[in-house]
Amino acid sequence: MHRAVVLLLLPLLAGTGFGQDSAVAPARVIRLFNGKDLSGLTTWLKDTKREDPRRVFRVTDGVLHITGEGFGYLATGQSYRDYRVVVEFRWGKRTDGGKNVRNSGLLLHGVGPDGGANGTWMSCIECQLAQGCVGDLIPIRGKDGEGKTINVQFTAETELAPDKKRLRWKKGGEAKSFPPTRGQLWWSRHDWDFKELLDTRGKNDVESAPGEWTRVECLCAGKTITVLVNGMTVNQCSNVAPAAGKILLQSEGFELFVRKFELHPLRN
């Protein structure tokens, strides 16, 4: 999700912290995508709501196929807490027709109504999957059923970019809370000179090249989230709220294939 959208989603209002009482901590590996169909998952699209007439979310040759023809997400039916979620994805050919990087996200701790954030997302913390930005963390605040803003926040150790506008994760760095800090928490080796153009790479990127599979793992332990990309720890935050919820995969204008979408107990 691009920063301009993020800024619209960060009103500094308190909200209800719900979605955690019924959350389950997995005791075994759970295949959120079973390789055959979309059982156990629900769809949401900004224009057609819970219906998916274009089959934006489908299974192709045993792989979860997100065509990108619409903005929305595929969500778990169950809320989860204290888990390690694993996603292995690669980009398809379809783009949104623009020149910017291929874009999608893994949304953690989704709470509140479908489309409660700008009519498109749930209130959640996004682990960015966009090119050059894999592992960035973004708080997305939406509304509850009564129109009240849901509190979504986290704290991280950071370092400031040379432009004095961006922050990336640095262990032992200055602690910042998001919000009131605006924008996203960039991953630890993000290239400050990276140009967000289609299929470009930052000099320190650890994500795989276009067309190859990238593995993203998010360890959600209590109020802490740790992100690994292809086995490397790239981001971390604490004081996370909410600390449980649904897990979502975005459709954001770009074709995406996912061969693994599963949960592991933290001890494994």
N, C-alpha and C positions, 0 to 999 in steps of 0.2 A: 504494500500500500504506500502511495507516495505521500510525502510530508505535507503537501497542501491539504490533502484530505484529513490527515491526522489532526491538523490544527483546528479543523472544524469540530472535532470530536472530543475536545478537552475542556469543556466548561468546568470551572472550579466549584462544583456543587457537591455536597455530600449525597450519598444514595444508600440504598439498603444493601446489606451484604448477605445475599441469599444464594441458593443453589448448592450449598455445601452439606446440609443435613442428610440428604439422601445419596451423597457421593460414595462410591465404592473404591476401596483400595484393592487392586488386583492381587490375587493369591497365586496366580499362574499366568502364563502367556495367553493373551487374548488377541486373536486375529480380528481386528476391527473390519478389515476387508478380507473376505474369505476366498477370494480368487474366482468366484463363480457369479455372484450377484451382489446386490446392495442391501442384503438382509441386515437388520440392526442399525441401519443408517437412515437419516432423513434428509430431504433436500429443501433448499430455500433459494429462490431467485428474486431479485428486486422487482422485476416486472410481472412475474407470474406467481409469486408467493410460493406456496408449498407444492404447486404443480410444476412439472418439468416436461412440457410438450415437445421441446427441441431435443430432449435426451442429452442435455449438457453433461450429465453424469451417467456414465454407462460402463460396461465391461467389454473390453476388446482383447481377444486372444488371451484371456486370463489375467489381464492387467486392468486396473482401475483407470479409466480414460475420462479426463475432464476436458471437454472441447474448448472451453473458454467463451462460448457464445452466450454471454450473460454474466452479470455480477451476482454472486451469492456464494453458497457453500454446501458442502456435504457434512452432516453432523452426526455424532454418535447419539443414540437414543438415551443412553445412560450417562450420568455425571460421574466423574472419577476424581480421586485424590491420591497423592503419594504413589506415583508411578513413573515409569520411563516409557515414553512414547517414541517409537521408531518409524521414520518415514524414509523410503527410498524412492526417489523421483528422477525423471528426466524430462526435458522439454520436447514438445512436438513442434510441428512446423507453423501452426497458426499463430498469428500475432494480432494485436488490436489495430494494425494498420499504421501505427506511429513509429517513431524512431527510438523510443526509449526502451530500456531493458525489459526483458521478459519478467513477468511479475505474478506472484502468487504468495500464499502464506499458510502457515500452520497456526491455527488459533487455539489458544489454551485457556482453560477455565472459563468457557463460555457460559454466561448466565443471562437471565432475563428473557424477554420475548424474542422470537425470530424477527430479524430486521429492526431490532430496537435501537441500533446505532445507524443513523442516517438512512433507515429503510433497507439497509443492505446486510449488515453484520449483526452479531450478538455482542454484548459487552464482554470484553475478553482481553487477554494479552497476546499479541501477535508475535510469533517467531517468523521473521521475514524469510521468504524463499527467493526473492528477486535477485537477478544476476548482480554480482558484486556486493550484495547486501545480505547474503545467507547467514542467518543467525542474529541479525538485528532484532531488538525487542521494542515493541510499541504498545502503549496502553490505549485501548479503544473504549471510550465511555459512551454508553447509550442510555435509554430510558427504560424504566420498569413499566408495568401495566397501568400505573397511575400517573405516568408522565414525569416521575422523579428520576433525576440522574443517578445512575448506579456507580458507586465508588469503585474505580479501577486504578491501581497504583502499584509502584514498586520503587525500591531504592537500589542504587548501584555505585560501586567505586569507579571513578571516571578519570579521563584526561581530556583536555580541551584541544580542539583543532586549531591550527594556525589562524583560521578565519574568525576565531572566537565565537562561532555559532554552533558548532557540532560537538558532540561528546561521544567518545567510544569507551568501552569497558577497559579498565586497567586495574588489576589487582593491587590494592594498597593505595589507589588514587583517591581523589576527593569525592566524598559521598554526596550524591545528588538524589533528590526524590523526583519521580516522574508521575504526575505533575507535582508541584508547579513548573518544574522544568518542562519545556515544550519540545515537541519533536520526538525522535527515536533515539534509542541507545544503540549506537553502531557497534559492530563486533570488533574484537580487540586489535585486529591487524588491518582494518579497513584502510584502503588507500585514500588519503585525503585528496589526492589529485584525480581520483577516478571520475570519469565522465559516464553518466548513466545513459549509454547508448547501446542499442541492440547488439547482443553477442560480444560486447567488449569484456575485458577482464582487468581487474586490479592487479597490481604487481605482486601482491601477497595472497591472492585468493586461494582458498583451500577447497572450494567447491570444484566439482568435476567440470570438464569442458562441455559445451553444448552437445547434446546427443548421447552423453554418457550419464551413468547413474550417480547421483549424489545421495549420501546417507546423512540424515539429520536425526539427532537424538536430543530430546528434552527431558531432563531429570527433574521432576516436580516433587520436591521433598518438603512437606509442610509449607512454609512461606518462602521457600527458596526455589529458583529455577536456574538450572545449569544447562547450557546448550553446547552440543558437540557437533561438528561438521566433519565428516569423513574421519572420525576418531579424534579430532583435535578440539579441545575446549576453547570456545571462542567468545562466550558471553556468560554472565551470571548476574542475577539480581536477588534481592532479599526483601523482607517486609511486603511480600506480595499479597494483594487483595484484588479479587477473591482468590482463595487458595485451593479452589476445586471448581469443577464444572464440566461442561461438555467439551469435546475436542472436535475441531472443524478443519476441513480443507477447503481453501478458497477456489472459486472461479473468478478470474479477474482479467478476462480478455485474451488470455494466452493458453494454448493447448498444453496440457500436462499429463504425463503418464506416471502412475504410482504402482510399483510392484510389491511394496511392503508398507502396511499401515497397521501397526500392532502395539499392544501394551505389554510391558514386563513389570513384575514386582521390582521394587527398588533393590531388593537384596540380590537379584540375579544380574 
